[in-house]
Amino acid sequence: MTILEKITAYKLKEVAAKRETIPTRLLEKFPLFAKETKSLAEALRISTTGIIAEHKRRSPSKSVINDKVLLHEVVSGYELAGAKGISVLTDSNFFGGSLDDLLLAEKTVSIPILRKEFIVDPYQIYEAKAFGADTILLIAACLSAEELKQFSHLAKSLRLDVLLEVHNLEELQKSLLPNVDMIGVNNRNLKNFKVNIETSKKLSAEIPHDFVKISESGISDVETIKDLRTYGFEGFLIGENFMKTENPGETAKAFIEKLR
Ligand SMILES: O=P(O)(O)OC[C@@H](O)[C@@H](O)c1c[nH]c2ccccc12
């Protein structure tokens, strides 16, 4: 079983249990459900830097990245640094995150927030909205073409932006859907965790211009970003490179300054 299969199986069970505690119709009554969302895609289109900074305590590939810093300090630091969006891991079992992290991030910053989660059920899209997300992630490797279509449609009907993550051409081909705002190329292979920036470059030409192109994972220097821009990328998702330092906000600030 690959790690991705393990995570999806776990998620399906997790969702079934959660639905028992808080049914969807209750999620719809959460105050944040009525919040006006902010578009990450729009923010990236008009940005000259395009950094989406991620809060990530740990990961299956690297175990602990940073469990000492406080979420509100990290995300407010990111916002001050000039990030155009914040990504918050909400999975607890593999990444040490939670929906409380999402809530707290929503309270702390005013830039768009991405719920970083392995979405396998529409319930998690309602949950994202109820806990303050502006954007959701859909991972092509976890979902069928039909699910991608249904889930992206649901997200848009809730006024959430959709970032669809792909890792190869086959996944990309099933992802070019009308309700998708952004296509993210994950440079990390979720099956073996190997990172290769060439993945973004190779797939870039196959992504139509109406999608905002985002390069995800393994980005640790500004030169890489300058290079990726020539391939049409407008968004860059960075986690570990910031989170592994003592002060992720300060690290992001120095990084973004070099991009201006
Ligand atoms: O920490 P990195 O290498 O900068 O990567 C960030 C982000 O791209 C990565 O966390 C990620 C990309 N896709 C995901 C899907 C689920 C969980 C995590 C991810």
The ligand as an ORCA input file, in Angstrom:
! r2SCAN-3c Opt
* xyz 0 1
  O       7.120     21.753      2.330
  P       7.288     21.947      0.862
  O       8.213     20.985      0.212
  O       7.618     23.387      0.521
  O       5.834     21.650      0.208
  C       4.701     22.409      0.530
  C       3.455     21.763     -0.079
  O       3.578     21.799     -1.470
  C       3.264     20.331      0.410
  O       3.082     20.378      1.785
  C       2.096     19.592     -0.248
  C       1.767     19.631     -1.558
  N       0.656     18.869     -1.809
  C       0.262     18.330     -0.654
  C      -0.825     17.496     -0.395
  C      -1.033     17.126      0.899
  C      -0.163     17.491      1.925
  C       0.915     18.321      1.669
  C       1.141     18.749      0.378
*
